[in-house]
Amino acid sequence: MTASDIEVLSCAPGFRYLVAEMTLGLILSGVRSAVDEHERFPRGVVRVDC
């Protein structure tokens, strides 16, 4: 048996849409400051931008 006889498999193709969706969600969250607002809300500090 040689190294060229070993078949290597990857799960990367199965996760491509999940990774793309997670990336989009993180970008939108950062742009909208969603995490910061989530941290302020339980303390009763709400920012209103209209």
C-alpha positions in Angstrom: 0.0 0.0 0.0 1.3 3.4 -0.9 0.2 6.9 0.1 -1.6 7.4 -3.2 -3.9 4.4 -2.3 -5.3 6.2 0.8 -8.6 7.9 0.2 -9.1 11.2 2.1 -12.6 12.4 2.7 -13.8 15.8 3.9 -17.0 17.1 5.5 -16.3 20.7 4.2 -18.7 20.5 1.2 -21.5 19.6 3.6 -21.0 22.6 5.8 -20.6 25.3 3.1 -24.1 26.6 3.4 -24.1 26.6 7.2 -20.8 28.5 7.3 -22.1 31.0 4.7 -25.3 31.6 6.7 -23.3 32.0 10.0 -21.0 34.5 8.3 -23.9 36.5 7.0 -25.5 36.5 10.5 -22.3 37.6 12.2 -21.8 40.4 9.7 -25.4 41.7 10.1 -25.2 41.4 13.9 -22.0 43.5 13.9 -23.4 46.1 11.6 -26.6 46.4 13.7 -24.9 46.2 17.1 -27.3 43.4 18.1 -24.9 41.9 20.7 -24.4 45.3 22.4 -28.1 45.9 22.5 -28.7 42.4 23.8 -26.3 43.0 26.7 -27.9 46.4 27.6 -31.5 45.2 27.5 -31.5 43.2 30.8 -30.1 46.2 32.6 -32.9 48.4 31.3 -30.7 50.5 29.1 -32.4 50.8 25.8 -31.1 53.0 23.0 -33.8 54.4 20.6 -32.5 55.5 17.2 -35.3 56.7 15.0 
